[in-house]
Structure formats: C-alpha cells, structure tokens
Amino acid sequence: MSRGFTTADVSDQSGRCFIVTGANTGIGFEVASALAARRARVLLACRDEAKASAAMSLSSKETPRAELAFLPLDLADLASVRGADGGYCSALNSVSTAIPRTRCAF
C-alpha cells in the first residue's frame, strides 16, 4: 500500500520563490514550512503581519536558515492584491509558483 505524498517527497527547491496564501496557519503554514525546509524562498501572503511574523518565527525554529518574508495580502481587497503584486513580485524578478490555500465547505 502506498504511503502517499509526504514532505520527504519534496525535492530541493533552491533558487525558487513561492508565494503561499494563508501561510500563517493550517495547511498554508505546513506548505510554507515544507518549502522553506527544502531551501526555497517563501513569501507568506497573509492579512495580519503579527500572525505571519509568529508563523515565520515558528518555522525558523524548525529550519534556522529558512528564507521567509511577509507579503501583506488580503484576497478580499483588490487594492491589496494589486499592491502585493507591484511591491514584491517585481522586486524579486521571478516567482516560481503561487500556492493558494483553498477552503472547503461541507
């Protein structure tokens, strides 16, 4: 029986940059931490800077050399989305992948 996909299956991500929405908690946090552990630069796209900072601190304890940064982003506010794109993406010159956190409703 297959064990499924785990963080051990994530290859080295050196030189790649990822934007992860909702990265301060839950699956977004786990994805951001897994990528950082594999040497990716990770932008935590969150509404609340204090919560993002706490998440970066926790992730950095597990991965001391983690390259993490806060990206202020409120997906419910189009001005925030436009500002996030102009402020960080152009400065980085290349973002490898954006990973949106999805919500499930039952």
C-alpha positions as CSV (number, residue, x, y, z in Angstrom):
1,M,0.0,0.0,0.0
2,S,1.2,3.5,-0.9
3,R,2.1,5.8,1.9
4,G,1.0,8.8,-0.1
5,F,2.8,12.1,-0.6
6,T,4.8,13.5,2.4
7,T,7.2,16.4,2.9
8,A,10.0,13.9,2.4
9,D,8.9,13.7,-1.3
10,V,9.6,17.4,-1.8
11,S,12.9,17.8,-3.7
12,D,15.4,20.6,-3.2
13,Q,13.9,24.0,-4.1
14,S,17.0,26.2,-4.0
15,G,16.7,29.2,-6.2
16,R,12.9,29.0,-6.4
17,C,10.5,31.5,-4.8
18,F,6.9,30.6,-3.7
19,I,4.0,32.8,-2.6
20,V,1.8,30.9,-0.2
21,T,-1.5,32.4,0.8
22,G,-2.9,31.9,4.3
23,A,0.6,30.8,5.3
24,N,0.2,31.8,9.0
25,T,-1.8,28.8,10.0
26,G,-3.1,25.3,8.9
27,I,-2.2,23.8,5.6
28,G,-0.7,27.1,4.3
29,F,1.7,27.1,7.2
30,E,2.7,23.5,6.6
31,V,3.3,24.1,2.9
32,A,5.4,27.2,3.6
33,S,7.4,25.3,6.2
34,A,8.0,22.3,4.0
35,L,9.2,24.5,1.1
36,A,11.4,26.5,3.4
37,A,12.9,23.3,4.8
38,R,13.8,22.4,1.2
39,R,15.7,25.8,0.8
40,A,13.0,27.7,-1.1
41,R,12.4,31.4,-0.6
42,V,8.8,31.7,0.7
43,L,6.6,34.7,0.8
44,L,3.9,34.3,3.4
45,A,0.9,36.1,1.9
46,C,-1.3,37.0,4.9
47,R,-3.6,39.7,6.1
48,D,-2.1,40.0,9.6
49,E,1.6,40.8,9.9
50,A,1.7,39.8,13.6
51,K,0.3,36.4,12.8
52,A,2.7,36.0,9.8
53,S,5.6,37.0,12.0
54,A,4.7,34.4,14.6
55,A,4.5,31.8,11.9
56,M,7.9,32.8,10.5
57,S,9.4,32.6,13.9
58,L,8.0,29.1,14.5
59,S,9.1,27.9,11.1
60,S,12.6,29.4,11.6
61,K,12.9,27.4,14.8
62,E,12.5,24.2,12.8
63,T,14.6,25.4,9.9
64,P,17.1,28.0,11.1
65,R,18.2,29.0,7.6
66,A,14.6,29.4,6.3
67,E,14.3,32.3,3.9
68,L,10.9,33.7,4.8
69,A,9.2,37.1,4.2
70,F,5.8,38.6,4.9
71,L,3.7,39.7,1.9
72,P,0.8,41.8,3.0
73,L,-2.2,40.4,1.1
74,D,-6.0,40.5,1.7
75,L,-7.6,38.5,-1.1
76,A,-10.9,40.2,-0.3
77,D,-9.4,43.6,-1.2
78,L,-8.4,44.0,-4.9
79,A,-6.3,47.1,-4.0
80,S,-4.3,44.8,-1.6
81,V,-3.8,42.2,-4.4
82,R,-2.6,44.9,-6.8
83,G,-0.3,46.3,-4.2
84,A,1.2,42.9,-3.4
85,D,2.0,42.2,-7.0
86,G,3.7,45.5,-7.6
87,G,5.6,45.6,-4.3
88,Y,7.2,42.2,-4.1
89,C,6.9,40.3,-7.4
90,S,8.6,43.0,-9.5
91,A,11.4,43.3,-6.9
92,L,12.0,39.6,-6.9
93,N,12.2,39.4,-10.6
94,S,10.8,35.9,-10.6
95,V,8.3,34.0,-8.6
96,S,8.4,30.3,-9.3
97,T,4.9,29.3,-8.0
98,A,2.0,30.7,-6.2
99,I,0.2,28.3,-3.8
100,P,-3.3,29.5,-2.9
101,R,-4.8,28.0,0.2
102,T,-8.3,26.7,-0.6
103,R,-11.2,26.4,1.7
104,C,-13.6,23.6,1.8
105,A,-17.2,23.9,2.9
106,F,-19.3,20.9,3.8
